[in-house]
Amino acid sequence: MNQEKIHRINELYHKGKKGQLTDEEKSEQKALRKEYVEAFKRNLRCQLNNIDIQEEDGTITNLGEKYGNEREKN
């Protein structure tokens, strides 16, 4: 998601607080928010998939390899 879209989300939010959103702007706001949430989830999932933990026996386990790929299939 680029900075222009985030700026537009904020514009629509502030306009909505004043009660001045048209139906078209409401649907645009809903679509932009959905896109933002999906981008956030993708980013978080990538970060979590790159976490390594050290087991008690000293081996390193990558959580993305252990759990992440299963969730991507679903």
N, C-alpha and C positions, 0 to 999 in steps of 0.2 A: 504494500500500500504506500503510495507516495504522499509527500507532504501536502500537495494541493488537495487531495481527497480528505485528509485529516482536517485541513483548514475549512473545507466545505462542510464537514460534519459539525464542526464548532459553530460555523455561521448559522446552519439550520437549527442547531440547538438553541442558540441565543434568540433567533427569530421566533422559535416555537415557545420560548418562555414568555414572550410578549403576546403570544396568541395570534401570530400573523402568518402561520404556515398555510399554504394552499394544499389541496389534496395531492397535487402533483409533487410538491415539495416533501410532503409526508412520505410518499412512496419512495422518493429519492433518498430521503433520510434513512428509511428502513433498509433499503438496499445497501447503502454505504455502511451502515452499522453492521449488517450481516457480513459484508466483505471484510470489515475491520476485525470482527471477531474470528472469522476463519483464518485471516492472516496471523492473528495473535496465537491461535491454537497451533498452526503450522510451525511458527517460530518456537513456541514452547516445546512442542513435540521434538523438534530438531535438537534443542538444547538438552532435553532429557535423554534422548537417544545417544548423546555423546558423553554421558556420565559413566565413569569407571569406578568400581568399588573393589577394595582389597578384601578378599575373604580371609577367614581366620587361618587358613593353611598357607596364606601368602600369595595365592593366585589372584590375578586381576580379572574381573568379570565386567564386560561392557553391558550396561543395562539395555541399550538399544538392540544389541544382538540377542540378548536373552528374552526381552519382553516386547520391544518396539515393533519388530517385524510381524509378530502375531496380531497386533492391533491394526496394522496397516492393511492386513488381509481382510479384516472384518468390515 
